Amino acid sequence: MSDYTSGNINFTGLGSGTDFQQLIDGLIKLERTHINRLESWKSSWSDKVEKFQELNTALLGLQTTLKSMDTLDEFMTKTVSSTNSDIATATASAEADVTAHSLEVHQLAKNDIIVGLGGTAEASDVYFSAAGSFTFYYDGDKITLSNIPAGTTMQGFVNMINNHADSRDKIRAATLDDGGVVHLQIYGLDLGASHQIVLSSIHGSIFDETTYYRSQDAQNAQIKVDGYPYLPNYWIERESNTIDDVIPGVTLNLKQAMASGASMNIGVTTDKDGMVENVQKFVDQVNTVRQMIKDLTDVTTSSDSAKGSILTGNYGVELLVGQRLKEVVANKGIGFSWFYEDPSTGNTSGDRYSSLAQLGIKTNADSGGANMGLLELDTEELTKALNDDPMAVAKLFSANYLGESDSPNLTYLSHINGTTKAGEYNVRYEVSGGVLTKAWINGEPASVDSTTWQITGASGSSASGMAIRVENKTDGVYGSSNTDDPNAMHINLKLGKIGEMVEILGEITSQDGPLEILQDNYDTIMKNIDKKIESEEDRIDLKKQMLTEKYARLDALLGNYQGIQAQLASSINGLNSN
């Protein structure tokens, strides 16, 4: 029996004895060949997007690692030794000179402390027998806590002082139990002789302002560094025991005063081993990304064929990513200048190190080798460079918009982050009638401020936001329009290799970067493939419906003929038997 209905066609039996469903399935399978090709095509684009995402993750990981050492203080650590760490310790930034200093600590900075002579048996006992007020001076400011209720206990008064908006940032109150009496203690929050507490009046309390005494007087720290000041009773004074403005780059942490005439030493050394570790980390992390790009774009060749990797020939990965990262390593540092030494005078100019090759970092060019295209570090060459000039090595890696002038006529002052570009700037200026009248940076007119003797880069230029101070104020024109002229004056705004790579990685992985654009393009391609697949599915569904209808009718017709055949055969058999 066969059966079909329009719109919901299905075979319920085999009227003719022929398996038409198998035939239809086979034909539909052939029709799906194009869909299979589209799905395979889509899968290849999806694999590429997945690799983009893996590469993007690796680039962000490299950026994070590099950011952890993109300043001089992070890259170039200085080790500080102390001959008496009970008296003082110290830390040092990259700017600290490698040297030793003698230190004499005469006294520590202290805060002011006053204590009530009288007290109560318990902190919960009443301290204000009547409604009153509390007035004191601190740093010359008069402060009054008024409307103190009658019946306020000592602990309640402590809480009021510590929580009142006018007093909580200046003084702190506490209770002091001597074993029989609880006293009120008030101390200033700042160290230094100028931070005195002066009680003015206490009304309503069982103890007035005359019953308090100063148990500790506020005082400054007093030190001598390298024997200065040389007079016996003269000292360098600061209002803190953490002193960072006496020895450049060194922060002293005072702990105890010393016996009169005694001294100790603070020594500063460069942690060269730490710098080698940072350089090795830079090389290893860059190589991780280089190896990934290499694997994604590699071509395997044999005697009669060549097979590409998943992103071989991809312009974005090979050029916009891989080539840009290679250029950072290969090119001269931004804002750095080549080193020159005049053999006749011995005078030098420029940066001792301005390219990574000078520090023993080179790209393996062994064609076909496993490490081809990866960075290699010659540690002996790096160690020699560190021994010769560790600061020059640190600058090439981690100068972070470090401004330097090569002329005594100019002093670099500042720049605006995100606006001023790193680079080398040729500066000229004119002084007339004792007034700064004109200035140019890289040949473009710059803004001048005659009152402060400052030059500022013009808006819209690479030097925009960079401020320079004129030091030579004698009438005349200074500098040269020819940047190579011996009289030319330069401001070098230096960006080390780590910072340069961090910025480029930020561009590559940004929403407007090449990887994001390529991924968007690939997503669009996959969406278009989905539309084609959907269209093909509709076409095949219609095809299947038509085939089903067609073969259902054929099945019914054949079944009918088979019935007639059986009837005729039965009739013929009946005639033969008669």
Salt bridges, closest charged atoms under 4 A:
GLU31 OE1 - ARG539 NH1 2.91
GLU54 OE1 - LYS51 NZ 3.49
ASP112 OD1 - ARG214 NE 2.92
ASP139 OD1 - HIS195 ND1 2.64
ASP166 OD2 - HIS164 ND1 3.82
ASP178 OD2 - HIS183 NE2 2.93
ASP226 OD2 - HIS101 ND1 2.95
GLU239 OE1 - HIS195 NE2 3.29
ASP245 OD1 - ARG238 NE 2.99
ASP351 OD1 - LYS494 NZ 2.34
ASP388 OD2 - LYS384 NZ 3.06
ASP389 OD2 - ARG352 NE 3.64
GLU404 OE2 - LYS395 NZ 2.62
GLU404 OE1 - LYS494 NZ 2.52
ASP406 OD2 - HIS490 ND1 2.90
GLU471 OE2 - ARG469 NE 2.91
GLU500 OE1 - LYS497 NZ 3.43
GLU507 OE1 - ARG324 NH2 2.84
ASP530 OD1 - LYS42 NZ 2.75
GLU536 OE1 - ARG539 NH2 3.08
GLU537 OE2 - ARG32 NH2 2.95
